[in-house]
């Protein structure tokens, strides 16, 4: 059911009045309008609730929520770059090896050579950028398939990791380096038994979400696009706000705000804006959606493809820093199978196999689903082999759902 005001009232009331009184109030219509994206949020809530019941609430304890953030942060960083590549119609199978290589370079400089901790961070990011440029050159300018180029990179950079480390593990990193993935902001503005700063950041995040959502809603109404009714919009903001504040409350009662969570939040904000509101982001979607049309429209496909891989290399370098900081060292086998976790996060989060569809936020939710599942099964004592079977089935069903959804839309 759609309720709109008469045209003359809308003209006099302006966009603000329209934003308050326009929209559909049918939740089923809203849910089915974009089944791929709405379904993933419902699935996330169901999975969180299921493991909360199965673990007698342990999975939602302050300490465990903090551990989930720390243990899977590097996968979420990789998922951001991976979903952008998948949207553009590519994939990167080498990110696990790049994580290992960048962590190894950082360890050699900081642990063996005794250089300052920040030199290791800068070096890891530089190596990641160089790897991305290497892949981008072969894919964008030579025309080789990304699958082949990055498969070769998986072997190449794993071998280089072994050479850089001389087949041994290096540890420990200095305390400053360890804080990248293990540090917390706690007690900055006080709090009795909890960290008030964490709650403040949570409140700011909710306010930002509400303001951004309202502005997006108003813009869609101005362009005569369908939106939910204002009461449903308020309900959605309240539900998201409740989840965020519960999450912040749990962190505030553990060790405070993890530094790595701040890094993730900044990345999500930046890349969310890049993909939705910049020319580069629109060109990525255009290339993945219809390459021929993008070329005919004047999109510089080679340059966009090149920078997509450079960006993936940069994020892999950052993930390498986070992982080596978290593990307090560098190992030859570091990053093993990380690429599959990042790919799974992107597809579970709504990215389309054929490209052209996907969001950064969706990839984050997909990664969190994998994290909650892995963490919950570990708390339940489920065998590692069974965990792999379950995660494989989840990925399979996510891709099958994508194919079904496209056929459903195409048959309308």
N, C-alpha and C positions, 0 to 999 in steps of 0.2 A: 504494500500500500504506500503510495507516494503522496505526501502532503506538501503543497506549494502555495505560496501567497499569490494573489492576483498581480499581474504585471505592473500595474500602477503603484501598488504597495511596495513591490520589490525595488522599483526605481527610486521611490522616495526614501525607503529605509536603507538602501545601500547594501554593500556586501555583508556588513555585520548582521543585519536583520536576516538576510538570506541564509547566512551561516547558522543562524539559530533555528530557522523554521523549515529549511529544505532538507529532503532526504527520505530514504525508505526506512521503515521501521520493522521490516521483515528480516529477522536474523538468518533465516534459511536462505533467502536471496543473497544476503551479504556473504554467507559462508560459501555458497556455490559459485559466486561471481569469480572468485580466484581460488579455486580448490587447492591448487598446488601450494600456495603460500599459506592460506588459512589452515590447511590440514596439518602443516608441520608444527604450528604453535599448539594446536590441540593435542597432537601426538606427544609433544614435549611435556605438557602439563600432565598427561596421562602417565607417561613413563616416570616422571618425578614422583607422582603420587603412588604409583605401583611399588617402586623401590622403597619409598618411605614406609609403606605397609609391610613389605617383605623383610625389611631390616629393623622393624620396630622403632622407626624414627631416627636411627643412627645416621642414615644418609643425609638428613637435614640438620644434623647437629652443627654448631658453629665451627668446630675443628675440622669436620669432614668437608664442609662447604669450602673452607679455606684451602684444604688439600686438593680439592677438585680444580680450583683456580690455578694453583701452583703447578700441579702435575700435568695439566693439559693445555697450558698457556701457549706453548710453542706450536702445538697442533693448530690452535685457533689462528695464530699468526700466519702459518702456512696456508690455512684454508682461505684467508683473505686473498692472497695472491693466486691461489689455485682457482677460485671461483671466477676471478677476472679472466684468467686464461680460458676456462671452460666456456664462459659467455662468448669469448671471441673465437670459439671453435678449436681450441688447442688443448694441450695437456702437458704436464711436466712430470716425468717419472724419476727425475734425478734429485728432487729436493731433499730426500733423506741423506743422500751422499754429500750434498752441498752443506747441509747442517753439520755433518761430521767434519768436513774439510774446514769450514770456517771456525768451528770450535777448536780444531787442531792447530790452526794458524795462531789463533788467539792464545792458546795454551803454550805454544813454543815461545812466543814473544814475551808473555807475562811470567810464566813459570820458569822456563829454561833461561831466557835472556834477562829476566829481572826488570823488564820495562814497566812503566806505570800501567795500571789496569785499563785506563781509558785508551791506551794505544792498542791493546788487544781488541777492544770493542770496535775502534775505527778500522783496524786491519781486517777484522771479520766482515764488516759491512763492505769494505772495498773489494774483498775477494768475492763476496756475493754479487756485487755489481758487475765485476769482470766476468763471472760465470754467466750471469744473465745476458750480458752483451755477446758472449760467445754463442750461446744458444740462439739469441735473436738474430745474429748474423746468418747462421746456417738456415734458420727457418724463414726469415723475412727476405733476405737478399739472394740466397742460393736456391730457395724454394723447396728444401727438404721437409718432409712431414715432421711435425713436432714430436710425434711418438718415437720415431727413429732417432732423432737428434738427442732427445733427452734420455732415451734408453742407452745410447752410447755414453751420454754424460753420467748416467748412473754408474757404469763400470769405470769410466775414466776418473771421476772424482773420488770414487771409493779407493781406487788404486793410489791416487795422489795422497789421500788421507793416510794410508798405510806408510807411504814414503815420508811424509812430513813427520809422523809420530815415530817412525822407525819401528813400527809394529809393537809399540809399548804404550801404556796409558800414562798420562801426566796429571798430577794433582799435588797439592791443593792450590786453588786460586786465592789471592788475597781477599780479605774480608770485604773490601769495597766492591770487588767484582761479584762476589757471591750475593750482594744485596740486590743486584739487578733482578734476580728471580726469587730470592728468598727474603728480601727486605720488606719492612712494613712502615707505614706512617701511623704513629700511635701517640696519643697524648698531646697533639699540637694545640688543641683548644680545651683540653681537659675532659671531664666526664667521670661519674662515680660508678665504677664497675663496668664501664663501656667506653668506647672511643667516640666522642662527640663529633670529631672531624669526619669520620666515616659516615655518620648519619647525615651530616651537613651535605657531603658530596652526593649521597643518595637523594636527598631532597632537591638539590640543584638539578640532578639528572631527571627526576620526575617532572619538575617545572619546565625544563627544556623540552622534554618529550611532549608535554601538554601544549606548549606554545607552538612548537613545530607542527604538531598534528592539527592545531586549529588553523594555522596559516595555510597548510596544505589543503585542508578541507575548504577554506574560503577560495583558494585559487581554483580548485576543481569546480566549485559552484560557478565561479565567474566564467569558466570555460564550458559550462553546461554539461559537466560530467556527473555521473551518478555517485552519490555519497550516502552514508548511513544517516539516520535521523540524529538530531542533536542529543537526545537522551541516550541513544546507543553510543554515540561518540564519547559522552561523559562517562558512561559505564566502562567503556574500553580503557579510557585514561585512568579511571579509578582502579580497575583490575591490574593494569600494568604497574601503576604506582604502588599498589599493595605488594605485588611480587618483588619489585625493586627494593622497597623499604624493608620487607622481611629479609631479603638477601643482605642488605646493608646492616640490619639489626644483628643478624647472625655473625657477620664479619666483625662488627663493633664489639661483640662479646667474646671474640676469639683473640686474635692478635692485632686487630686494626685493619687498615686498608693496605692490601698488598701493592707494592710498587708495580709489579708486572700487570696488575689489573688496570692501573692508570695508563700504562703503555697500550694495553689492548683497547681501552676506551678511546684513547686519542686516535689510534689506527682506525677503529670502526667509524668514528666521526669523519675523519679525513677521507677515507676511501668510500664511505657512504655518499659524501658530497661529490667526490670525483666521479663516481659512476652515475649519479643521478642528475648532476647539475653542471657538468662541464662538457665541452666539445669532445674531449678525448673519451669520456665515458659513453657518450652517445655514439661515437664512432666504433667503439668496442662492440656495443650491442648491434650496430648496423652490420659490421663484418660477420659476426656470428649468426645473425638472423638471415642475411642474404648477401653473400659476398659479391655477386655480380652487380646487384643494385647499389651496393656501397661504392664499388669502383666507378660505376656510371654516375654516381652522385658527386664524385670528386674527392672521395675519402682517400687519403694517402695510406693505403693499406700496408705497404712495407714498413713505413715509419711507425704506425700504430702497433703492428705485430712486434717490431723490434723492441719498443718501449714496454710492451706487455711482459716480455721475457726479462728485460732489465729490472722491472719492478718485482717480478717473481724472485729474481736473484737477490735483490736487496732484502726482501722479506725472509728469504731462506737464510741469509746472513744474520739477520736479527734473531731468527729462531735459533740459529746456532749459538749465538751469544746467550740467549735465555736458557737453552738446554745445558750448555756447558756450565753456566752459573748455577743452575738447579742441581746438577750432578756433581758440582765442585771439581771438575776435571774434564779431560778429553780422552775418549777411548776410540780405538780403531773401528769398533762395531757400532758407534753412536749413530742415531738416526735411522736404524734399520726399520724398514716398512713405514716410515713416517709419511711417505708419499701416498700410500694407500689410505691412511687415516685422513689425510687432507682431501683426497679425492672423494672419499666416502662422505666427509662432512659437507662438501659442496653439493653432491648429488642428493643426499638426504635432505639438505636445506632447500631444495627446489630447483637447482640448476638443471637445465635440459641437456640431454646427451648430445643433441645436434647443435647446441650453442644458441646464443641469442636470448636466453632466459636465465635469470638468476639474480640474487641480491647478496650483498655483503652480510646484511643482518641474517638472511636465511642461512648462509654458510655458518655463521656463528651459532645459530640455533641447532643446525645439523651437527656441528662439532660438539656442542654441549650435550646433545642426545647421546652421542657416542661416549662422551666422558661420563655421563650419569650412568649409562648402562655398564661400562667397564668398572666403574667404581662400585656400583651396587652389586655386581656379580662377585667382585673381589671380597666385599663385606660379607656376602653370603657363603663364601668359601667354594664357589663353583670352579671346577677344573678349568685350566687355561684352554685346553682343547675345546671344551664346550663353549667357552666364551667366544672363541674364533668362529665356531659354527653359527652361533646366534648373531654375531655382528655381520657375518657374511650373508645370512638370510635377510637381515634388515636392509643391507645395501641392495640386494637383489630385488626385494619388494619395493624399495624406493624408486629404482629405475623402472620397474614394471608399472608402478603407479604413474610415473611420468609419461610412459608410452600410452597407457590407458587414457590418461587425461587429454593428451593431444588428439587421440582418435575420437574421444567423446566430443571435444570442441569442434573437430573437423566434420563430424556427422550431423551437426546442428543445421 
